[in-house]
């Protein structure tokens, strides 16, 4: 039974709604959500009938598409999944899914090679590899970096939509350093990925609050809020992260020229994979090469430089040299302080 694109959008919208167990979903709620999704993705503004959504729910419950979704009605009114961990996205891709993915892949391939769309090359490769493995039931031929245990990915689409719609969010957040979670209104401006971890840059509505970068894996809940959205008037989002390694910075911070030496054995790796887009090769000296980058000094920079161990030496600025030396000294202390493990100590019987 062929399924058109509009139906797939409705199925995924219903699935997304029913996964959100913090809200009770009536049939009317699902109708409204599907109508909004069709308008956003397809530009269709004719609404969705009650009969259509009822038929969609029955189709999702059946095995015709391979979903067999455990959709139940609570209190004769509210729709939900009986299994809170269920999602149709966990089901194998069916023929209709594959057809849509193939169409999308063919469309995106037309833009490969265009400078403005250079970022889609990896996306197309991932999509083609997924289609190939699904069609042939073969192992993937490309092994992309991934973290299957990464948390917070469910907030990406919610936050992206809020940014586009200029919608204020109510976020409950708990950093690694905080003992308790806090809840606050937040205007999101930019989603940022760094080393397979996602962050959102935005403005808390608390008085005199600085610009915040929140890790998505530390977010507990995200909900829309009626308070007015606060437009970004402070920073250029297109260039905000240009002078930083990672995501840790504050508006007004000044960058520094960071100079470092790398031994000859490892210098080729730094040449072929620069630490930052501002990297320059200054000269060769003492069995290695000296490079420079112009960045804000932060935790991520220190971690990157320390990762080279004895293969790299920071030459400037002096404040960074002192910080790196301090960290290396502390690391050395971890190995020089003797700790006798319980397993190494003889028991009472062996002493007799």
C-alpha positions as CSV (number, residue, x, y, z in Angstrom):
1,X,0.0,0.0,0.0
2,X,1.7,3.2,-1.1
3,X,2.1,6.0,1.4
4,X,2.6,9.6,0.4
5,X,4.9,12.1,2.0
6,X,2.1,13.9,3.8
7,X,1.1,10.7,5.5
8,X,4.7,10.0,6.6
9,X,4.8,13.6,8.1
10,X,1.6,12.9,10.0
11,X,2.9,9.5,11.3
12,X,6.1,11.1,12.6
13,X,4.2,14.0,14.1
14,X,1.8,11.7,16.0
15,X,4.8,9.6,17.1
16,X,6.6,12.7,18.3
17,X,3.5,13.8,20.3
18,X,2.9,10.5,21.9
19,X,6.6,10.2,23.0
20,X,6.0,13.5,25.0
21,X,4.4,12.0,28.1
22,X,4.6,15.3,30.0
23,X,1.4,16.3,28.1
24,X,-1.9,14.6,27.6
25,X,-2.9,14.3,23.9
26,X,-6.5,14.4,22.8
27,X,-7.5,13.6,19.2
28,X,-8.0,17.3,18.6
29,X,-4.4,18.0,19.9
30,X,-3.0,15.5,17.4
31,X,-5.1,17.0,14.6
32,X,-3.7,20.4,15.3
33,X,-0.1,19.1,15.6
34,X,-0.4,17.4,12.2
35,X,-1.9,20.4,10.6
36,X,1.0,22.6,11.9
37,X,3.6,20.1,10.7
38,X,2.1,19.9,7.2
39,X,2.0,23.7,7.0
40,X,5.7,23.9,8.1
41,X,7.1,21.2,5.8
42,X,4.7,21.2,2.8
43,X,3.1,24.6,2.9
44,X,-0.4,23.0,3.2
45,X,-2.9,25.2,5.0
46,X,-6.1,23.3,4.4
47,X,-6.2,21.5,7.8
48,X,-6.5,17.8,8.6
49,X,-9.8,16.0,9.1
50,X,-10.7,14.0,12.2
51,X,-11.2,10.9,10.0
52,X,-7.7,11.2,8.5
53,X,-6.0,11.2,11.9
54,X,-8.1,8.3,13.2
55,X,-7.1,6.3,10.1
56,X,-3.5,7.2,10.6
57,X,-3.6,5.9,14.2
58,X,-5.2,2.6,13.0
59,X,-2.5,2.4,10.3
60,X,0.3,2.9,12.9
61,X,-1.3,0.3,15.1
62,X,-1.4,-2.3,12.3
63,X,1.5,-4.2,10.7
64,X,1.0,-2.8,7.2
65,X,3.9,-0.4,7.7
66,X,5.8,-2.6,10.2
67,X,5.1,-0.2,13.1
68,X,2.6,-2.1,15.3
69,X,2.5,1.0,17.5
70,X,1.1,0.3,21.0
71,X,-1.2,3.3,20.9
72,X,-3.8,3.2,23.7
73,X,-6.5,5.6,24.9
74,X,-6.5,6.6,28.6
75,X,-9.6,7.8,30.3
76,X,-11.5,7.4,27.0
77,X,-9.9,10.6,25.8
78,X,-6.1,10.8,25.9
79,X,-3.8,9.0,23.4
80,X,-0.4,7.7,24.5
81,X,2.0,4.8,23.9
82,X,1.5,1.9,26.3
83,X,5.3,1.3,26.1
84,X,6.9,4.6,27.1
85,X,10.1,3.7,25.2
86,X,8.3,3.0,21.9
87,X,8.8,5.1,18.8
88,X,8.2,4.3,15.1
89,X,11.7,5.6,14.5
90,X,13.0,2.5,16.2
91,X,11.3,0.3,13.6
92,X,13.1,-0.9,10.5
93,X,12.7,1.4,7.5
94,X,9.9,0.2,5.3
95,X,9.6,0.5,1.5
96,X,7.9,3.9,1.6
97,X,10.6,5.3,3.9
98,X,13.3,4.0,1.6
99,X,11.5,5.7,-1.4
100,X,11.4,9.0,0.3
101,X,15.0,8.8,1.5
102,X,16.1,7.9,-2.0
103,X,14.3,10.9,-3.4
104,X,15.9,13.2,-0.8
105,X,19.3,11.8,-1.5
106,X,18.9,12.3,-5.2
107,X,17.8,15.9,-4.7
108,X,20.7,16.7,-2.3
109,X,23.3,15.1,-4.7
110,X,22.5,17.8,-7.3
111,X,24.0,20.4,-4.9
112,X,27.2,18.5,-4.2
113,X,30.2,20.5,-5.4
114,X,28.6,23.9,-4.9
115,X,30.6,26.0,-2.5
116,X,27.6,27.3,-0.6
117,X,26.5,23.7,0.0
118,X,29.9,22.1,0.9
119,X,28.6,21.1,4.3
120,X,26.0,18.7,2.8
121,X,28.6,16.4,1.2
122,X,29.0,14.4,4.5
123,X,25.3,14.4,5.0
124,X,24.7,12.9,1.6
125,X,27.4,10.3,2.1
126,X,25.7,9.3,5.4
127,X,22.3,9.1,3.8
128,X,23.6,7.0,0.8
129,X,25.4,4.7,3.2
130,X,22.2,4.2,5.3
131,X,20.1,3.5,2.1
132,X,22.7,1.0,0.9
133,X,22.9,-0.9,4.1
134,X,19.1,-1.0,4.4
135,X,18.6,-2.2,0.8
136,X,21.3,-4.8,0.7
137,X,21.2,-5.8,4.4
138,X,25.0,-5.4,4.3
139,X,27.4,-3.8,6.8
140,X,28.0,-0.1,6.3
141,X,30.9,0.9,4.2
142,X,31.5,4.2,6.1
143,X,32.0,4.3,9.8
144,X,31.1,7.8,11.0
145,X,32.0,9.0,14.4
146,X,29.0,8.6,16.7
147,X,28.0,8.3,20.3
148,X,25.0,6.0,20.8
149,X,24.7,7.0,24.5
150,X,24.6,10.7,23.8
151,X,21.8,12.5,25.7
152,X,19.8,15.6,24.8
153,X,19.4,14.9,21.1
154,X,15.6,15.0,21.5
155,X,15.8,18.7,22.2
156,X,17.5,19.7,18.9
157,X,14.3,19.9,16.8
158,X,12.3,21.5,19.6
159,X,14.9,24.2,20.0
160,X,15.5,24.7,16.3
161,X,11.8,25.3,15.7
162,X,11.7,27.8,18.6
163,X,14.6,29.7,17.1
164,X,12.9,29.9,13.7
165,X,9.5,30.9,15.2
166,X,11.2,33.3,17.8
167,X,9.4,31.4,20.6
168,X,10.5,31.8,24.2
169,X,11.3,28.5,25.9
170,X,11.0,27.4,29.6
171,X,14.0,25.3,30.3
172,X,14.9,23.2,33.3
173,X,18.6,22.8,33.5
174,X,21.2,21.3,35.8
175,X,24.9,21.8,35.1
176,X,27.5,19.3,36.3
177,X,28.5,21.7,39.1
178,X,25.0,22.5,40.3
179,X,23.4,20.5,43.1
180,X,19.9,21.2,41.9
181,X,18.2,22.0,38.6
182,X,16.9,25.5,37.9
183,X,14.1,26.6,35.6
184,X,14.1,29.8,33.6
185,X,12.8,31.5,30.5
186,X,15.3,31.4,27.6
187,X,15.5,32.9,24.1
188,X,17.5,30.5,21.9
189,X,19.6,31.9,19.1
190,X,22.0,29.2,17.8
191,X,22.5,25.4,18.0
192,X,26.2,24.4,18.1
193,X,27.9,21.0,17.8
194,X,31.3,20.4,19.2
195,X,32.9,16.9,19.3
196,X,29.6,15.1,19.0
197,X,28.0,17.1,21.8
198,X,25.3,19.7,21.2
199,X,24.9,23.1,22.8
200,X,22.5,26.0,22.5
201,X,23.5,29.7,22.7
202,X,20.9,32.1,23.9
203,X,19.8,34.6,26.5
204,X,18.2,33.9,29.9
205,X,15.4,36.3,30.8
206,X,16.7,36.7,34.3
207,X,17.8,40.3,35.1
208,X,21.3,41.1,34.0
209,X,21.9,37.6,32.8
210,X,24.9,37.1,30.5
211,X,24.8,35.2,27.2
212,X,24.5,31.5,28.0
213,X,25.8,28.4,26.3
214,X,23.7,25.4,27.5
215,X,24.7,21.7,27.0
216,X,21.7,19.9,25.6
217,X,22.6,16.8,27.6
218,X,22.1,18.7,30.8
219,X,18.6,19.9,29.9
220,X,15.8,18.2,31.9
221,X,12.7,19.7,30.2
222,X,11.9,22.2,27.5
223,X,8.5,23.8,27.0
224,X,7.1,26.7,25.1
225,X,6.4,29.8,27.2
226,X,4.1,32.8,26.5
227,X,6.7,35.4,27.6
228,X,7.9,37.6,24.8
229,X,11.0,36.4,22.8
230,X,14.1,38.6,23.2
231,X,15.8,39.3,19.9
232,X,19.6,39.0,19.7
233,X,21.1,42.5,19.5
234,X,24.4,41.8,21.1
235,X,26.4,39.4,18.9
236,X,27.0,38.4,15.3
237,X,25.9,34.7,15.3
238,X,27.7,34.0,12.0
239,X,31.1,34.8,13.5
240,X,30.6,34.4,17.3
241,X,32.5,31.1,17.5
242,X,35.2,32.0,14.9
243,X,37.8,32.9,17.6
244,X,37.3,30.0,19.9
245,X,38.1,26.4,20.1
246,X,35.0,24.7,21.5
247,X,32.1,26.6,22.9
248,X,33.3,28.3,26.1
249,X,33.4,32.1,25.7
250,X,31.7,35.3,26.7
251,X,30.9,38.4,24.6
252,X,33.7,40.9,24.8
253,X,36.5,38.4,25.4
254,X,39.6,39.1,23.4
255,X,41.6,36.5,21.5
256,X,45.3,35.9,21.9
257,X,48.1,34.6,19.7
258,X,48.8,31.1,21.1
259,X,52.3,29.8,20.0
260,X,53.3,26.2,20.4
261,X,56.0,23.8,19.3
262,X,55.3,20.3,18.0
263,X,58.0,17.6,17.5
264,X,58.8,16.5,13.9
265,X,57.1,13.1,14.4
266,X,53.7,14.7,15.1
267,X,53.9,18.0,13.2
268,X,52.5,16.4,10.0
269,X,49.3,15.6,11.9
270,X,48.9,19.2,13.0
271,X,49.6,20.4,9.5
272,X,46.9,18.2,7.9
273,X,44.4,18.7,10.7
274,X,44.9,22.2,12.1
275,X,43.8,22.9,15.6
276,X,42.0,26.0,14.4
277,X,41.3,27.7,11.1
278,X,43.7,30.6,12.1
279,X,46.6,28.2,12.4
280,X,49.9,29.3,10.8
281,X,53.3,27.5,10.5
282,X,55.8,30.0,11.8
283,X,59.2,28.2,11.5
284,X,61.1,25.0,12.1
285,X,63.2,24.8,15.3
286,X,64.8,22.2,17.6
287,X,63.6,19.0,15.8
288,X,60.0,20.3,15.4
289,X,57.8,23.0,14.0
290,X,56.4,26.1,15.6
291,X,52.7,27.0,15.0
292,X,50.4,29.8,16.0
293,X,46.6,30.1,16.4
294,X,44.6,33.1,17.4
295,X,41.9,32.1,19.8
296,X,40.3,32.9,23.2
297,X,41.9,31.0,26.0
298,X,39.4,28.6,27.5
299,X,39.1,25.0,28.9
300,X,38.7,23.4,25.5
301,X,42.0,25.0,24.3
302,X,43.9,23.7,27.4
303,X,42.4,20.2,26.9
304,X,43.4,20.1,23.3
305,X,47.0,21.2,24.0
306,X,47.4,18.9,26.9
307,X,46.2,16.0,24.8
308,X,49.5,16.0,22.9
309,X,51.5,15.4,26.1
310,X,55.2,15.6,25.7
311,X,54.9,15.9,21.9
312,X,53.9,19.6,22.2
313,X,55.2,22.6,24.2
314,X,53.3,25.9,24.6
315,X,55.5,28.9,24.1
316,X,53.1,31.7,24.7
317,X,51.3,33.6,26.0
318,X,53.0,33.3,29.4
319,X,49.7,33.0,31.3
320,X,48.8,29.9,29.2
321,X,52.3,28.5,29.7
322,X,51.9,28.7,33.4
323,X,48.5,27.1,33.3
324,X,49.7,24.2,31.1
325,X,52.7,23.7,33.4
326,X,50.5,23.6,36.4
327,X,48.1,21.1,34.9
328,X,51.1,18.8,33.9
329,X,52.6,19.1,37.3
330,X,49.3,18.0,38.9
331,X,49.0,15.1,36.4
332,X,52.5,14.0,37.3
333,X,51.6,14.1,41.0
334,X,48.8,11.6,40.3
335,X,51.5,9.1,39.3
336,X,54.2,9.9,41.9
337,X,52.0,9.7,45.0
338,X,52.1,6.1,46.2
339,X,48.8,4.5,46.8
340,X,48.8,0.9,48.2
341,X,45.8,-0.9,46.8
342,X,43.9,-3.4,49.1
343,X,44.8,-6.2,46.7
344,X,48.5,-5.5,47.2
345,X,48.4,-5.7,51.0
346,X,48.8,-9.2,52.7
347,X,45.9,-10.4,54.7
348,X,46.1,-11.3,58.4
349,X,46.6,-15.0,57.8
350,X,49.7,-14.4,55.6
351,X,51.4,-12.5,58.4
352,X,51.4,-15.4,60.8
